[in-house]
Amino acid sequence: MRWSRFARVVFTRSFAILPTVFVAAFRNVGDLTGLNDLLNVLQSILLPFAVIPVLTFTSMEPLMKDFVNGIIGKFIMILITGLICAINLYFVVTSIISLNYLAYYIGISFVLLAYVAFVCYLIWTCLISHGAVFLTRGPHTRFSYGLQ
């Protein structure tokens, strides 16, 4: 199929926006508020998976060359990233507490354990790429991601 760029954009955007329009048209505002809160929690959960690798890669001199983060920039970005992740963790915890059902807590605890483990791994690799050599153990002496 050969479509113009405009037709492709309209087609793909309609798949993204039409479900939202239908939900907004056939539900009341109270349902949309709850849906909005749920989406904010989900985005809060996913934010560290975007922010921490960006901080890691922009601090790697072999990758960024002249555009690498400086010492002050690294420090400020680490503080901002930590603050954002802490605020988002607070919102996620308050949303989980509001569920009030034991089975949800049990299921969520296993998922949360895996989530925290992976976020800790991302933080660990980020700190090693920032030069925290005291964290390097075993084969993970340097995370260069194939860069020399």
Residue frames relative to the residue before (quaternion, step in Angstrom):
aa qw qx qy qz dx dy dz
M 1.0000 0.0000 0.0000 0.0000 0.00 0.00 0.00
R 0.1359 -0.7747 0.6134 0.0714 3.51 -0.88 0.93
W 0.0181 0.7915 -0.6059 0.0786 3.51 -0.46 1.28
S 0.5173 -0.5994 0.4944 0.3588 3.51 -1.18 0.48
R 0.6597 -0.5119 0.3684 0.4087 3.52 -1.22 0.41
F 0.6352 0.5387 -0.3264 0.4470 3.58 0.98 -0.84
A 0.6673 0.4980 -0.3090 0.4595 3.60 0.90 -0.87
R 0.6396 0.5156 -0.3254 0.4681 3.61 1.00 -0.75
V 0.6555 0.5080 -0.3125 0.4632 3.58 0.95 -0.87
V 0.6523 0.5034 -0.3142 0.4715 3.60 0.92 -0.87
F 0.6623 0.5153 -0.3047 0.4505 3.58 0.92 -0.90
T 0.7125 0.4422 -0.2720 0.4721 3.61 0.79 -0.96
R 0.6558 0.5011 -0.3254 0.4614 3.61 0.97 -0.73
S 0.6187 0.5426 -0.3568 0.4421 3.58 1.06 -0.63
F 0.6147 0.5244 -0.3529 0.4718 3.61 1.07 -0.58
A 0.6801 0.4791 -0.2950 0.4701 3.58 1.06 -0.64
I 0.7783 0.3903 -0.1949 0.4516 3.60 0.87 -0.90
L 0.6023 0.6038 -0.3732 0.3651 3.63 0.98 -0.65
P 0.6447 0.4927 -0.3596 0.4608 3.68 0.86 -0.67
T 0.6328 0.5282 -0.3276 0.4619 3.57 1.05 -0.72
V 0.6493 0.5094 -0.3149 0.4689 3.57 0.96 -0.84
F 0.6607 0.5054 -0.3129 0.4584 3.61 0.94 -0.82
V 0.6465 0.4991 -0.3244 0.4771 3.61 0.96 -0.82
A 0.6744 0.4940 -0.3004 0.4592 3.58 0.91 -0.86
A 0.6843 0.4979 -0.2932 0.4449 3.60 1.01 -0.73
F 0.7985 0.3314 -0.1523 0.4789 3.59 0.96 -0.80
R 0.6696 0.4249 -0.3090 0.5250 3.61 1.22 0.24
N 0.4747 -0.6452 0.4963 0.3347 3.54 -1.23 0.33
V 0.7179 -0.4740 0.3046 0.4089 3.55 -1.30 0.28
G 0.6091 0.5692 -0.3543 0.4237 3.62 1.04 -0.69
D 0.6477 0.5007 -0.3158 0.4797 3.58 1.02 -0.74
L 0.6579 0.5088 -0.3120 0.4593 3.57 1.00 -0.78
T 0.6184 0.5364 -0.3489 0.4563 3.58 1.06 -0.66
G 0.6619 0.4906 -0.3028 0.4790 3.58 0.96 -0.84
L 0.6401 0.5146 -0.3171 0.4743 3.56 1.03 -0.77
N 0.6347 0.5216 -0.3205 0.4717 3.57 1.01 -0.78
D 0.6452 0.5117 -0.3201 0.4685 3.61 0.96 -0.81
L 0.6491 0.5149 -0.3127 0.4645 3.58 0.98 -0.84
L 0.6617 0.4993 -0.3077 0.4671 3.59 0.94 -0.84
N 0.6297 0.5232 -0.3365 0.4653 3.59 1.03 -0.71
V 0.6410 0.5093 -0.3242 0.4740 3.60 1.00 -0.78
L 0.6604 0.5053 -0.3127 0.4590 3.59 0.91 -0.87
Q 0.6575 0.4872 -0.3139 0.4815 3.58 0.99 -0.76
S 0.6167 0.5395 -0.3431 0.4592 3.58 1.08 -0.65
I 0.6359 0.5249 -0.3236 0.4641 3.56 1.07 -0.74
L 0.7326 0.4444 -0.2363 0.4583 3.59 0.94 -0.85
L 0.5061 0.7007 -0.4095 0.2920 3.60 1.15 -0.44
P 0.6614 0.5011 -0.3528 0.4325 3.69 0.80 -0.74
F 0.6293 0.5437 -0.3431 0.4366 3.60 1.09 -0.59
A 0.6795 0.4300 -0.2914 0.5182 3.60 1.23 -0.25
V 0.7201 0.4799 -0.2629 0.4266 3.57 0.82 -1.00
I 0.6865 0.5011 -0.3093 0.4265 3.61 0.81 -0.93
P 0.6743 0.4584 -0.3343 0.4727 3.68 0.83 -0.70
V 0.6049 0.5374 -0.3682 0.4580 3.61 1.05 -0.62
L 0.6486 0.5032 -0.3077 0.4811 3.58 0.96 -0.85
T 0.6495 0.5207 -0.3177 0.4539 3.58 0.98 -0.82
F 0.7390 0.4376 -0.2494 0.4474 3.57 0.70 -1.06
T 0.6710 0.4815 -0.3198 0.4644 3.62 1.01 -0.64
S 0.6568 0.4840 -0.3164 0.4840 3.58 1.25 -0.13
M 0.5773 0.5858 -0.3725 0.4298 3.60 1.27 -0.03
E 0.3938 -0.7619 0.4736 0.2002 3.55 -0.48 1.25
P 0.6522 0.5036 -0.3555 0.4411 3.68 0.88 -0.68
L 0.6875 0.4716 -0.2811 0.4753 3.59 1.10 -0.59
M 0.7926 0.3531 -0.1656 0.4687 3.58 0.79 -1.03
K 0.2476 -0.8036 0.4979 0.2122 3.59 1.28 -0.39
D 0.8523 -0.0254 0.0405 0.5208 3.63 -0.57 -1.14
F 0.7013 0.4851 -0.2595 0.4534 3.59 1.17 -0.44
V 0.3441 0.7563 -0.4921 0.2598 3.59 1.22 0.29
N 0.5605 -0.5970 0.4536 0.3517 3.58 -1.14 0.64
G 0.3884 -0.6959 0.5536 0.2416 3.55 -1.07 0.76
I 0.7282 -0.4193 0.3029 0.4497 3.57 -1.31 0.06
I 0.6798 0.4728 -0.2963 0.4760 3.60 0.86 -0.91
G 0.6444 0.5230 -0.3149 0.4605 3.58 0.99 -0.82
K 0.6349 0.5216 -0.3255 0.4679 3.58 1.01 -0.80
F 0.6657 0.5134 -0.2996 0.4511 3.55 0.90 -0.96
I 0.6774 0.4838 -0.2918 0.4710 3.58 0.88 -0.94
M 0.6674 0.4988 -0.3069 0.4600 3.60 0.94 -0.85
I 0.6270 0.5174 -0.3422 0.4712 3.61 1.03 -0.70
L 0.6544 0.5037 -0.3168 0.4666 3.60 0.95 -0.82
I 0.6719 0.4895 -0.3006 0.4675 3.59 0.88 -0.92
T 0.6519 0.5110 -0.3149 0.4633 3.60 0.94 -0.87
G 0.6581 0.5058 -0.3078 0.4651 3.59 0.94 -0.85
L 0.6562 0.5092 -0.3086 0.4636 3.57 0.97 -0.84
I 0.6580 0.5027 -0.3102 0.4670 3.59 0.91 -0.89
C 0.6732 0.4882 -0.3019 0.4661 3.59 0.89 -0.89
A 0.6444 0.5130 -0.3292 0.4618 3.63 1.01 -0.72
I 0.6492 0.5023 -0.3174 0.4749 3.60 0.95 -0.83
N 0.6732 0.4884 -0.2967 0.4693 3.57 0.92 -0.88
L 0.6182 0.5312 -0.3444 0.4658 3.59 1.04 -0.70
Y 0.6175 0.5392 -0.3386 0.4619 3.59 1.04 -0.75
F 0.6827 0.4820 -0.2903 0.4661 3.60 0.88 -0.93
V 0.6383 0.5146 -0.3331 0.4656 3.59 1.01 -0.73
V 0.6646 0.5019 -0.3082 0.4599 3.59 0.92 -0.89
T 0.6677 0.4851 -0.3179 0.4668 3.61 0.90 -0.80
S 0.6356 0.5108 -0.3350 0.4720 3.60 1.08 -0.61
I 0.6503 0.5053 -0.3177 0.4700 3.60 1.01 -0.75
I 0.6405 0.5290 -0.3283 0.4496 3.59 0.97 -0.83
S 0.6635 0.5284 -0.3146 0.4262 3.59 1.02 -0.69
L 0.5014 0.6678 -0.4266 0.3473 3.64 1.23 -0.13
N 0.1171 -0.8579 0.4915 0.0930 3.62 1.12 -0.71
Y 0.6298 0.4746 -0.3777 0.4852 3.59 0.83 0.92
L 0.4904 -0.7185 0.4161 0.2647 3.59 -0.65 1.16
A 0.6396 0.5328 -0.3413 0.4365 3.61 0.92 -0.78
Y 0.6186 0.5277 -0.3426 0.4707 3.59 1.06 -0.68
Y 0.6501 0.5270 -0.3165 0.4466 3.57 0.95 -0.87
I 0.6595 0.5058 -0.3116 0.4607 3.58 0.95 -0.83
G 0.6791 0.4854 -0.2882 0.4691 3.58 0.89 -0.90
I 0.6818 0.4904 -0.2848 0.4621 3.52 0.92 -0.92
S 0.6056 0.5762 -0.3665 0.4085 3.61 1.03 -0.65
F 0.6551 0.4949 -0.3203 0.4726 3.62 1.01 -0.73
V 0.6549 0.4922 -0.3060 0.4850 3.57 0.98 -0.84
L 0.6522 0.5239 -0.3085 0.4527 3.57 0.98 -0.85
L 0.6224 0.5380 -0.3392 0.4562 3.59 1.03 -0.72
A 0.6693 0.4757 -0.2954 0.4884 3.59 0.93 -0.86
Y 0.6299 0.5435 -0.3215 0.4521 3.58 1.02 -0.81
V 0.6808 0.4798 -0.2838 0.4751 3.57 0.85 -0.99
A 0.6311 0.5326 -0.3370 0.4523 3.61 0.99 -0.77
F 0.6949 0.4627 -0.2884 0.4688 3.59 0.90 -0.86
V 0.6311 0.5082 -0.3414 0.4763 3.60 1.01 -0.69
C 0.6271 0.5192 -0.3338 0.4751 3.61 1.03 -0.73
Y 0.6246 0.5239 -0.3322 0.4745 3.59 1.05 -0.74
L 0.6481 0.5074 -0.3198 0.4693 3.60 0.96 -0.82
I 0.6519 0.5035 -0.3110 0.4741 3.57 0.98 -0.85
W 0.6358 0.5390 -0.3217 0.4492 3.58 0.98 -0.85
T 0.6863 0.4586 -0.2904 0.4841 3.61 0.86 -0.91
C 0.6146 0.5410 -0.3460 0.4580 3.59 1.08 -0.68
L 0.6743 0.4892 -0.2992 0.4653 3.57 0.91 -0.88
I 0.6341 0.5127 -0.3359 0.4714 3.60 1.01 -0.72
S 0.6731 0.4816 -0.3086 0.4688 3.59 0.94 -0.78
H 0.6433 0.4960 -0.3212 0.4868 3.59 1.24 -0.39
G 0.6432 -0.5674 0.3088 0.4111 3.58 1.27 0.00
A 0.4322 0.6768 -0.4876 0.3426 3.63 1.16 0.34
V 0.1315 -0.8530 0.5025 0.0519 3.57 0.32 1.28
F 0.5772 0.5980 -0.3863 0.4001 3.61 1.15 -0.41
L 0.6459 0.5162 -0.3204 0.4622 3.62 1.24 -0.25
T 0.5608 0.6144 -0.3922 0.3926 3.59 1.24 -0.23
R 0.0952 0.7747 -0.6144 0.1153 3.53 -0.72 1.14
G 0.8360 0.1858 -0.1346 0.4985 3.55 -1.08 0.70
P 0.8214 -0.2308 0.1527 0.4988 3.59 -1.01 -0.73
H 0.6248 0.5536 -0.3417 0.4317 3.62 1.22 -0.24
T 0.1322 0.8232 -0.5408 0.1115 3.56 0.67 1.06
R 0.7948 -0.0231 0.0307 0.6057 3.58 1.10 -0.56
F 0.2261 -0.7489 0.6070 0.1397 3.55 -0.87 0.94
S 0.0416 0.8246 -0.5611 0.0592 3.55 -0.13 1.25
Y 0.3044 -0.7950 0.4789 0.2144 3.58 1.31 -0.13
G 0.7221 -0.4573 0.2377 0.4614 3.55 0.98 0.89
L 0.5561 0.5934 -0.3991 0.4235 3.60 1.24 0.15
Q 0.1727 -0.7871 0.5834 0.1018 3.58 -1.02 0.72
